[in-house]
Amino acid sequence: MEKFTIIGGGIAGASLGYHLKQHGHSVTLYDRNDAGNATEASAGIINPWVSQRRNKKWYRLVTKAAEYYPSFISRLERETELETGYTQRGAISLFKDDEVLELGFNRISKKKADAPEMGEVLKLSREEVKQRHPYLNDSYPGVYVEGGAQVKGALLRDALKNAFVSNGGEWIEGEAPAPGDDHVTIYATGAWGVEQDFGPAVRHQRSEVLHFKVEAPEVVHTPVVMALGPIYIVEMGANEFAIGTTHIDTESFDDSPSEENHRYLRGLAERYFPDHAITDIKMMTGFKPYARDHLPFIGYHDDRTFVINGLGATGLTAAPYIGREAARLLSGLPTSLDLDDYSYMEPEN
Ligand SMILES: Cc1cc2nc3c(=O)[nH]c(=O)nc-3n(C[C@H](O)[C@H](O)[C@H](O)COP(=O)(O)OP(=O)(O)OC[C@H]3O[C@@H](n4cnc5c(N)ncnc54)[C@H](O)[C@@H]3O)c2cc1C
């Protein structure tokens, strides 16, 4: 049994703590729960196959992570008897016209050969989009991926914390003390990685999401929507949705919502849901942590210091699997992912 200290209890730290306890280690986790932590603001979409991003290391990580999700969630929910907000109702990617739809369908359906967990991949006419998501406008055709899912970041983190503590882990709310030399310290500090004076260099993007309620006579459960551009719409509760997101690179940790972003997101919500009255619930702001090449860093800084950071825009998808793999590495066990791919050195200046 080894002794570990984890700094940071967002999804990265909570997942690692949970998995380390399964190997029987002694683990203490410190978390400040800073305002704007990415895990609480997250939309929680798990649908990596539709991305146009070409980075192979990233794609390998997130697709293996999506494959791990269902078994991970069912074990965690069984162990804790807590909800994580995980639902697998598929995901629709919208396209601006039929020509682009054809290209999108060909690109996405090809991925299925290596990812059977995508389930059915279907081309949807405008009418078929509306049948699957009656609140949406009927302006765009889409591609439906049956395996698309979503999870609620805060609930998932709380379930991981509950299992971690039940298994003997110590979760301490507050600032982490200076690291001792009788144990390995793991930094999973998200955007606050800028406070560490060792690599990887972490920067962050501030993103805002609008949560709103739709007036409708009945409750219809809907798939995740990857709308045009970087916009997505996810169901958050009975006739409650979140639409996002705005992106801005910043060094600030001010999480107060901006009036301009609120107007922009509200306008989009009205455009995508034109037939329903909409009431605002709240704006959420989160700081997405990025490292080099938008690729997570998972590895040792020195033999007593390990870092998991830079989870970026797909951290809620990736973190359960990263936690499992990193816990195996830290336990001296073989991993199914080659973690050398994610412990890259910073380029020399
Ligand atoms: C608006 C938004 C939408 C998103 N949508 C999606 C999505 O749809 N799908 C997806 O897969 N991902 C999504 N993400 C990304 C995902 O949420 C993040 O990648 C992930 O939550 C990062 O987790 P983390 O644990 O690294 O960081 P965080 O969740 O930010 O947690 C870091 C924690 O470390 C603590 N901490 C830092 N320093 C210290 C210290 N010295 N002592 C004690 N505690 C400390 C902080 O207080 C904080 O609680 C989204 C993110 C945002 C912001």
The ligand as an SDF file (V2000), in Angstrom:
LIG
                    3D

 53 58  0  0  0  0  0  0  0  0999 V2000
  -18.8950   25.3330  -19.7380 C   0  0  0  0  0  0  0  0  0  0  0  0
  -18.1840   24.0210  -19.8490 C   0  0  0  0  0  0  0  0  0  0  0  0
  -18.7600   22.9970  -20.5970 C   0  0  0  0  0  0  0  0  0  0  0  0
  -18.1040   21.7720  -20.6990 C   0  0  0  0  0  0  0  0  0  0  0  0
  -18.7140   20.7740  -21.3950 N   0  0  0  0  0  0  0  0  0  0  0  0
  -18.1220   19.5490  -21.4690 C   0  0  0  0  0  0  0  0  0  0  0  0
  -18.7810   18.4830  -22.1320 C   0  0  0  0  0  0  0  0  0  0  0  0
  -19.8760   18.6460  -22.6490 O   0  0  0  0  0  0  0  0  0  0  0  0
  -18.1640   17.2550  -22.1620 N   0  0  0  0  0  0  0  0  0  0  0  0
  -16.9510   17.0500  -21.5880 C   0  0  0  0  0  0  0  0  0  0  0  0
  -16.4350   15.9230  -21.6520 O   0  0  0  0  0  0  0  0  0  0  0  0
  -16.2870   18.0510  -20.9370 N   0  0  0  0  0  0  0  0  0  0  0  0
  -16.8510   19.2820  -20.8750 C   0  0  0  0  0  0  0  0  0  0  0  0
  -16.2110   20.3160  -20.2470 N   0  0  0  0  0  0  0  0  0  0  0  0
  -14.8310   20.1080  -19.7560 C   0  0  0  0  0  0  0  0  0  0  0  0
  -14.7510   19.5050  -18.3700 C   0  0  0  0  0  0  0  0  0  0  0  0
  -15.7540   20.0360  -17.5600 O   0  0  0  0  0  0  0  0  0  0  0  0
  -13.3490   19.8010  -17.7790 C   0  0  0  0  0  0  0  0  0  0  0  0
  -12.3320   19.3590  -18.6670 O   0  0  0  0  0  0  0  0  0  0  0  0
  -13.1540   19.0950  -16.4480 C   0  0  0  0  0  0  0  0  0  0  0  0
  -14.2320   19.3500  -15.5850 O   0  0  0  0  0  0  0  0  0  0  0  0
  -11.8290   19.5290  -15.7950 C   0  0  0  0  0  0  0  0  0  0  0  0
  -11.7700   18.9080  -14.5450 O   0  0  0  0  0  0  0  0  0  0  0  0
  -10.5810   19.2050  -13.5410 P   0  0  0  0  0  0  0  0  0  0  0  0
  -10.7940   18.3150  -12.3610 O   0  0  0  0  0  0  0  0  0  0  0  0
   -9.2710   19.1290  -14.2670 O   0  0  0  0  0  0  0  0  0  0  0  0
  -10.7520   20.7490  -13.1320 O   0  0  0  0  0  0  0  0  0  0  0  0
  -11.8260   21.4600  -12.1780 P   0  0  0  0  0  0  0  0  0  0  0  0
  -13.1530   20.8340  -12.3090 O   0  0  0  0  0  0  0  0  0  0  0  0
  -11.7360   22.9190  -12.4590 O   0  0  0  0  0  0  0  0  0  0  0  0
  -11.3140   21.1410  -10.7110 O   0  0  0  0  0  0  0  0  0  0  0  0
  -10.1010   21.6300  -10.1920 C   0  0  0  0  0  0  0  0  0  0  0  0
  -10.2610   21.6520   -8.6760 C   0  0  0  0  0  0  0  0  0  0  0  0
   -8.9740   21.8180   -8.0610 O   0  0  0  0  0  0  0  0  0  0  0  0
   -9.1490   22.6520   -6.9150 C   0  0  0  0  0  0  0  0  0  0  0  0
   -7.8520   23.2060   -6.5350 N   0  0  0  0  0  0  0  0  0  0  0  0
   -6.9660   23.8690   -7.3260 C   0  0  0  0  0  0  0  0  0  0  0  0
   -5.8660   24.2050   -6.6270 N   0  0  0  0  0  0  0  0  0  0  0  0
   -6.0320   23.7270   -5.3510 C   0  0  0  0  0  0  0  0  0  0  0  0
   -5.2460   23.7490   -4.1710 C   0  0  0  0  0  0  0  0  0  0  0  0
   -4.0190   24.3180   -4.1440 N   0  0  0  0  0  0  0  0  0  0  0  0
   -5.7450   23.1730   -3.0420 N   0  0  0  0  0  0  0  0  0  0  0  0
   -6.9700   22.5870   -3.0450 C   0  0  0  0  0  0  0  0  0  0  0  0
   -7.7590   22.5470   -4.1720 N   0  0  0  0  0  0  0  0  0  0  0  0
   -7.3000   23.0950   -5.2950 C   0  0  0  0  0  0  0  0  0  0  0  0
  -10.1530   23.6750   -7.4090 C   0  0  0  0  0  0  0  0  0  0  0  0
  -10.7510   24.3390   -6.3230 O   0  0  0  0  0  0  0  0  0  0  0  0
  -11.1300   22.8100   -8.2000 C   0  0  0  0  0  0  0  0  0  0  0  0
  -12.1640   22.3160   -7.3570 O   0  0  0  0  0  0  0  0  0  0  0  0
  -16.8360   21.5640  -20.0850 C   0  0  0  0  0  0  0  0  0  0  0  0
  -16.2750   22.5890  -19.3210 C   0  0  0  0  0  0  0  0  0  0  0  0
  -16.9380   23.8060  -19.2000 C   0  0  0  0  0  0  0  0  0  0  0  0
  -16.3150   24.8930  -18.3900 C   0  0  0  0  0  0  0  0  0  0  0  0
  1  2  1  0
  2  3  1  0
  2 52  2  0
  3  4  2  0
  4  5  1  0
  4 50  1  0
  5  6  2  0
  6  7  1  0
  6 13  1  0
  7  8  2  0
  7  9  1  0
  9 10  1  0
 10 11  2  0
 10 12  1  0
 12 13  2  0
 13 14  1  0
 14 15  1  0
 14 50  1  0
 15 16  1  0
 16 17  1  0
 16 18  1  0
 18 19  1  0
 18 20  1  0
 20 21  1  0
 20 22  1  0
 22 23  1  0
 23 24  1  0
 24 25  2  0
 24 26  1  0
 24 27  1  0
 27 28  1  0
 28 29  2  0
 28 30  1  0
 28 31  1  0
 31 32  1  0
 32 33  1  0
 33 34  1  0
 33 48  1  0
 34 35  1  0
 35 36  1  0
 35 46  1  0
 36 37  1  0
 36 45  1  0
 37 38  2  0
 38 39  1  0
 39 40  1  0
 39 45  2  0
 40 41  1  0
 40 42  2  0
 42 43  1  0
 43 44  2  0
 44 45  1  0
 46 47  1  0
 46 48  1  0
 48 49  1  0
 50 51  2  0
 51 52  1  0
 52 53  1  0
M  END
$$$$
